[in-house]
Amino acid sequence: MAEPTLSDWVWIESMFRAAMIGAISSNVRQIVLRYETSTWHLRVTLAKEDADDREEMDDIVDQFSVLLEDIKNRISADAYCRAQQDTIVHQGALTEASDTRQRIMYRRREDGY
């Protein structure tokens, strides 16, 4: 199975960023976008449990799905796939880094990191 191209990543990141506008609270520590097994995974790290933040992340994925329809003729078939979110609560060091299969979409500034 092929991977999304660099052009695909640019389009996908832009659509996720558009979907994230106004949806990130001060409780969100990090958002990582990862492509794996024909799915876009939005991994969200929260500082503390919050049902409203979890709902906002679901809304981001839903909004992304709508925006994805608008660009399906501009991206490869491999990049045109479903998205899902995984929200965790973690207060330790944020260690994830960008690589060819994932991008850090948002990371809040924290003292000591």
TORDO-877615 format. One record per residue: x, y, z of N, C-alpha, C, O in turn; residue in one letter; residue number from 1. Coordinates in nm, 2 decimals. Example, Ala and Ser with C-alpha at 12.3 -4.5 7.8 and 13.67 -1.06 7.14 Angstrom:
<sites>
SITE     nu     nv     nw    cau    cav    caw     cu     cv     cw     ou     ov     ow rest  nr
SITE   1.32  -0.57   0.78   1.23  -0.45   0.78   1.32  -0.33   0.78   1.42  -0.33   0.85    A   1
SITE   1.28  -0.22   0.71   1.37  -0.11   0.71   1.29   0.00   0.79   1.34   0.11   0.80    S   2
</sites>
This chain:
<sites>
SITE     nu     nv     nw    cau    cav    caw     cu     cv     cw     ou     ov     ow rest  nr
SITE   0.08  -0.12   0.00   0.00   0.00   0.00   0.09   0.12   0.00   0.19   0.13   0.07    M   1
SITE   0.05   0.22  -0.08   0.13   0.34  -0.09   0.10   0.44   0.03   0.00   0.42   0.10    A   2
SITE   0.19   0.53   0.04   0.18   0.63   0.15   0.13   0.76   0.09   0.15   0.78  -0.03    E   3
SITE   0.08   0.85   0.17   0.04   0.98   0.11   0.17   1.06   0.07   0.28   1.04   0.13    P   4
SITE   0.16   1.13  -0.04   0.27   1.21  -0.09   0.29   1.34  -0.01   0.21   1.37   0.08    T   5
SITE   0.40   1.40  -0.03   0.42   1.53   0.04   0.31   1.63   0.01   0.26   1.70   0.09    L   6
SITE   0.26   1.63  -0.12   0.15   1.72  -0.15   0.03   1.68  -0.08  -0.05   1.77  -0.03    S   7
SITE   0.00   1.55  -0.06  -0.11   1.51   0.02  -0.10   1.56   0.16  -0.20   1.61   0.22    D   8
SITE   0.02   1.55   0.22   0.03   1.60   0.36   0.00   1.74   0.37  -0.06   1.79   0.47    W   9
SITE   0.05   1.82   0.27   0.02   1.97   0.28  -0.13   1.99   0.28  -0.18   2.07   0.36    V  10
SITE  -0.20   1.93   0.19  -0.35   1.94   0.18  -0.41   1.89   0.31  -0.50   1.96   0.37    W  11
SITE  -0.38   1.78   0.36  -0.44   1.72   0.48  -0.41   1.81   0.60  -0.50   1.83   0.68    I  12
SITE  -0.29   1.85   0.62  -0.26   1.93   0.73  -0.34   2.06   0.73  -0.39   2.11   0.83    E  13
SITE  -0.35   2.12   0.61  -0.43   2.24   0.59  -0.57   2.22   0.63  -0.63   2.31   0.70    S  14
SITE  -0.63   2.11   0.59  -0.77   2.08   0.62  -0.79   2.06   0.77  -0.89   2.10   0.83    M  15
SITE  -0.69   1.99   0.84  -0.70   1.97   0.98  -0.69   2.10   1.06  -0.76   2.13   1.15    F  16
SITE  -0.59   2.18   1.01  -0.57   2.31   1.08  -0.70   2.40   1.07  -0.74   2.47   1.16    R  17
SITE  -0.76   2.40   0.95  -0.89   2.47   0.93  -0.99   2.42   1.03  -1.07   2.50   1.08    A  18
SITE  -1.00   2.29   1.04  -1.10   2.23   1.13  -1.07   2.26   1.28  -1.16   2.26   1.36    A  19
SITE  -0.94   2.28   1.31  -0.90   2.31   1.45  -0.93   2.45   1.50  -0.92   2.48   1.62    M  20
SITE  -0.95   2.54   1.40  -0.96   2.68   1.44  -1.07   2.70   1.54  -1.19   2.66   1.52    I  21
SITE  -1.04   2.76   1.66  -1.13   2.79   1.76  -1.17   2.67   1.85  -1.25   2.68   1.94    G  22
SITE  -1.11   2.55   1.83  -1.14   2.43   1.90  -1.04   2.39   2.01  -1.07   2.29   2.08    A  23
SITE  -0.93   2.46   2.02  -0.83   2.42   2.11  -0.84   2.50   2.24  -0.82   2.62   2.24    I  24
SITE  -0.86   2.43   2.35  -0.87   2.50   2.48  -0.73   2.49   2.54  -0.64   2.43   2.49    S  25
SITE  -0.72   2.56   2.66  -0.60   2.56   2.73  -0.56   2.43   2.79  -0.45   2.41   2.84    S  26
SITE  -0.66   2.34   2.79  -0.64   2.20   2.84  -0.57   2.11   2.74  -0.51   2.01   2.78    N  27
SITE  -0.56   2.15   2.62  -0.50   2.07   2.51  -0.35   2.09   2.52  -0.30   2.20   2.50    V  28
SITE  -0.28   1.98   2.54  -0.13   1.99   2.54  -0.07   1.97   2.40   0.03   2.04   2.37    R  29
SITE  -0.12   1.88   2.33  -0.06   1.84   2.20  -0.16   1.77   2.11  -0.25   1.70   2.16    Q  30
SITE  -0.14   1.80   1.98  -0.22   1.73   1.88  -0.13   1.67   1.78  -0.05   1.75   1.72    I  31
SITE  -0.13   1.54   1.75  -0.04   1.48   1.65  -0.13   1.42   1.55  -0.22   1.34   1.58    V  32
SITE  -0.10   1.44   1.42  -0.17   1.38   1.31  -0.08   1.27   1.26   0.04   1.29   1.23    L  33
SITE  -0.13   1.15   1.25  -0.06   1.03   1.20  -0.14   0.96   1.09  -0.26   0.94   1.10    R  34
SITE  -0.07   0.91   0.99  -0.13   0.82   0.89  -0.08   0.68   0.91   0.03   0.65   0.92    Y  35
SITE  -0.18   0.59   0.93  -0.15   0.45   0.96  -0.27   0.37   0.91  -0.39   0.40   0.94    E  36
SITE  -0.24   0.26   0.84  -0.34   0.16   0.79  -0.46   0.23   0.72  -0.57   0.21   0.76    T  37
SITE  -0.43   0.32   0.63  -0.53   0.39   0.55  -0.63   0.47   0.64  -0.75   0.48   0.61    S  38
SITE  -0.58   0.52   0.75  -0.66   0.61   0.84  -0.57   0.72   0.89  -0.46   0.71   0.92    T  39
SITE  -0.64   0.84   0.89  -0.57   0.95   0.96  -0.61   0.95   1.11  -0.73   0.95   1.14    W  40
SITE  -0.51   0.94   1.19  -0.53   0.94   1.34  -0.49   1.07   1.40  -0.38   1.12   1.38    H  41
SITE  -0.59   1.13   1.47  -0.56   1.25   1.54  -0.55   1.22   1.69  -0.64   1.19   1.76    L  42
SITE  -0.42   1.22   1.74  -0.40   1.18   1.88  -0.38   1.31   1.96  -0.30   1.40   1.93    R  43
SITE  -0.47   1.33   2.05  -0.48   1.45   2.13  -0.44   1.42   2.27  -0.49   1.32   2.33    V  44
SITE  -0.35   1.50   2.33  -0.31   1.48   2.47  -0.37   1.60   2.55  -0.34   1.71   2.52    T  45
SITE  -0.45   1.56   2.65  -0.51   1.66   2.74  -0.43   1.66   2.87  -0.37   1.56   2.91    L  46
SITE  -0.43   1.78   2.94  -0.37   1.79   3.07  -0.46   1.72   3.18  -0.41   1.66   3.27    A  47
SITE  -0.59   1.73   3.16  -0.68   1.67   3.26  -0.81   1.63   3.18  -0.84   1.68   3.08    K  48
SITE  -0.88   1.54   3.24  -1.00   1.48   3.18  -1.11   1.60   3.16  -1.13   1.67   3.26    E  49
SITE  -1.16   1.60   3.04  -1.27   1.70   3.02  -1.36   1.66   2.90  -1.31   1.64   2.79    D  50
SITE  -1.48   1.63   2.93  -1.58   1.58   2.83  -1.60   1.68   2.72  -1.61   1.64   2.60    A  51
SITE  -1.60   1.81   2.75  -1.61   1.91   2.65  -1.50   1.91   2.55  -1.52   1.92   2.43    D  52
SITE  -1.37   1.89   2.60  -1.26   1.89   2.51  -1.26   1.76   2.42  -1.23   1.77   2.30    D  53
SITE  -1.31   1.65   2.48  -1.32   1.53   2.40  -1.43   1.55   2.29  -1.41   1.51   2.17    R  54
SITE  -1.53   1.62   2.32  -1.64   1.65   2.22  -1.58   1.74   2.11  -1.61   1.72   1.99    E  55
SITE  -1.50   1.84   2.15  -1.44   1.93   2.05  -1.35   1.85   1.95  -1.35   1.88   1.83    E  56
SITE  -1.28   1.75   2.00  -1.19   1.68   1.92  -1.27   1.59   1.82  -1.23   1.57   1.70    M  57
SITE  -1.38   1.54   1.87  -1.47   1.47   1.77  -1.52   1.56   1.67  -1.53   1.52   1.55    D  58
SITE  -1.56   1.68   1.70  -1.60   1.78   1.61  -1.50   1.82   1.51  -1.53   1.84   1.39    D  59
SITE  -1.37   1.82   1.55  -1.26   1.85   1.46  -1.25   1.74   1.35  -1.24   1.77   1.23    I  60
SITE  -1.26   1.62   1.39  -1.26   1.50   1.30  -1.38   1.51   1.20  -1.37   1.49   1.08    V  61
SITE  -1.50   1.54   1.25  -1.62   1.55   1.17  -1.60   1.67   1.07  -1.63   1.65   0.95    D  62
SITE  -1.55   1.78   1.11  -1.53   1.89   1.02  -1.42   1.86   0.92  -1.44   1.90   0.80    Q  63
SITE  -1.32   1.79   0.96  -1.22   1.75   0.86  -1.28   1.66   0.75  -1.24   1.68   0.64    F  64
SITE  -1.36   1.57   0.79  -1.43   1.48   0.69  -1.50   1.56   0.59  -1.51   1.52   0.47    S  65
SITE  -1.57   1.67   0.63  -1.64   1.75   0.54  -1.55   1.83   0.45  -1.57   1.83   0.33    V  66
SITE  -1.44   1.88   0.50  -1.34   1.95   0.42  -1.27   1.86   0.33  -1.23   1.90   0.22    L  67
SITE  -1.25   1.73   0.37  -1.18   1.63   0.28  -1.26   1.61   0.15  -1.19   1.59   0.05    L  68
SITE  -1.39   1.62   0.16  -1.47   1.60   0.04  -1.43   1.71  -0.06  -1.43   1.69  -0.19    E  69
SITE  -1.40   1.83  -0.01  -1.37   1.95  -0.10  -1.24   1.93  -0.18  -1.22   1.99  -0.28    D  70
SITE  -1.15   1.85  -0.12  -1.01   1.83  -0.18  -0.99   1.70  -0.24  -0.88   1.67  -0.28    I  71
SITE  -1.09   1.61  -0.25  -1.06   1.47  -0.29  -1.01   1.46  -0.43  -0.94   1.36  -0.46    K  72
SITE  -1.03   1.56  -0.52  -0.97   1.56  -0.65  -0.83   1.62  -0.65  -0.77   1.61  -0.76    N  73
SITE  -0.78   1.66  -0.54  -0.65   1.72  -0.53  -0.55   1.63  -0.46  -0.43   1.66  -0.46    R  74
SITE  -0.60   1.52  -0.40  -0.51   1.43  -0.32  -0.52   1.29  -0.38  -0.61   1.26  -0.46    I  75
SITE  -0.42   1.21  -0.34  -0.42   1.07  -0.39  -0.53   0.99  -0.33  -0.58   1.03  -0.22    S  76
SITE  -0.56   0.88  -0.39  -0.66   0.79  -0.33  -0.61   0.73  -0.20  -0.70   0.71  -0.11    A  77
SITE  -0.48   0.72  -0.17  -0.43   0.68  -0.04  -0.46   0.78   0.07  -0.49   0.74   0.18    D  78
SITE  -0.46   0.90   0.03  -0.48   1.01   0.14  -0.63   1.03   0.16  -0.66   1.09   0.26    A  79
SITE  -0.71   1.00   0.06  -0.85   1.02   0.08  -0.91   0.90   0.16  -0.96   0.80   0.10    Y  80
SITE  -0.91   0.91   0.29  -0.95   0.80   0.37  -1.01   0.86   0.50  -1.01   0.98   0.52    C  81
SITE  -1.06   0.77   0.58  -1.13   0.81   0.70  -1.04   0.87   0.81  -0.91   0.85   0.80    R  82
SITE  -1.09   0.94   0.90  -1.01   0.99   1.01  -1.08   0.95   1.15  -1.20   0.94   1.15    A  83
SITE  -1.00   0.94   1.25  -1.05   0.91   1.38  -0.96   0.98   1.48  -0.84   1.01   1.45    Q  84
SITE  -1.01   1.00   1.60  -0.93   1.07   1.70  -0.92   0.98   1.82  -1.00   0.89   1.85    Q  85
SITE  -0.81   1.00   1.89  -0.77   0.92   2.01  -0.73   1.02   2.11  -0.62   1.09   2.09    D  86
SITE  -0.81   1.04   2.22  -0.77   1.14   2.32  -0.72   1.07   2.44  -0.79   0.98   2.49    T  87
SITE  -0.61   1.12   2.49  -0.55   1.07   2.62  -0.53   1.18   2.71  -0.52   1.30   2.68    I  88
SITE  -0.52   1.14   2.84  -0.49   1.24   2.94  -0.35   1.20   2.99  -0.33   1.09   3.04    V  89
SITE  -0.25   1.29   2.98  -0.11   1.26   3.02  -0.05   1.39   3.07  -0.06   1.50   3.01    H  90
SITE   0.02   1.38   3.18   0.08   1.50   3.24   0.23   1.50   3.24   0.30   1.59   3.28    Q  91
SITE   0.29   1.39   3.19   0.44   1.38   3.18   0.49   1.45   3.06   0.42   1.53   2.99    G  92
SITE   0.62   1.43   3.03   0.69   1.50   2.92   0.62   1.45   2.78   0.59   1.34   2.77    A  93
SITE   0.61   1.55   2.69   0.57   1.52   2.56   0.69   1.48   2.48   0.78   1.56   2.45    L  94
SITE   0.69   1.36   2.43   0.81   1.31   2.36   0.79   1.28   2.22   0.89   1.25   2.15    T  95
SITE   0.67   1.28   2.16   0.65   1.25   2.02   0.72   1.36   1.93   0.71   1.48   1.97    E  96
SITE   0.77   1.31   1.82   0.84   1.40   1.73   0.78   1.38   1.59   0.72   1.27   1.56    A  97
SITE   0.79   1.47   1.50   0.74   1.46   1.37   0.83   1.36   1.30   0.95   1.35   1.32    S  98
SITE   0.77   1.28   1.21   0.85   1.19   1.12   0.77   1.17   0.99   0.68   1.25   0.97    D  99
SITE   0.81   1.08   0.91   0.74   1.07   0.78   0.59   1.03   0.78   0.52   1.05   0.69    T 100
SITE   0.55   0.97   0.89   0.42   0.92   0.91   0.33   1.00   1.00   0.21   0.98   1.02    R 101
SITE   0.39   1.10   1.07   0.31   1.19   1.16   0.37   1.33   1.16   0.49   1.35   1.14    Q 102
SITE   0.28   1.42   1.20   0.32   1.56   1.22   0.26   1.61   1.35   0.15   1.58   1.38    R 103
SITE   0.33   1.69   1.41   0.28   1.76   1.53   0.20   1.88   1.48   0.26   1.97   1.42    I 104
SITE   0.07   1.88   1.50  -0.01   1.99   1.45  -0.02   2.10   1.55  -0.04   2.22   1.51    M 105
SITE  -0.01   2.07   1.68  -0.02   2.17   1.78   0.06   2.12   1.91   0.04   2.00   1.94    Y 106
SITE   0.13   2.20   1.97   0.19   2.17   2.10   0.20   2.30   2.18   0.26   2.40   2.14    R 107
SITE   0.14   2.29   2.30   0.13   2.42   2.38   0.27   2.44   2.44   0.34   2.34   2.47    R 108
SITE   0.30   2.56   2.47   0.43   2.59   2.53   0.42   2.56   2.68   0.32   2.60   2.74    R 109
SITE   0.51   2.49   2.73   0.51   2.45   2.87   0.65   2.48   2.93   0.75   2.46   2.86    E 110
SITE   0.66   2.52   3.05   0.78   2.54   3.12   0.85   2.41   3.14   0.79   2.31   3.17    D 111
SITE   0.98   2.40   3.12   1.06   2.28   3.14   1.07   2.19   3.03   1.13   2.08   3.04    G 112
SITE   1.00   2.22   2.91   1.00   2.12   2.80   1.06   2.19   2.68   1.07   2.13   2.57    Y 113
</sites>
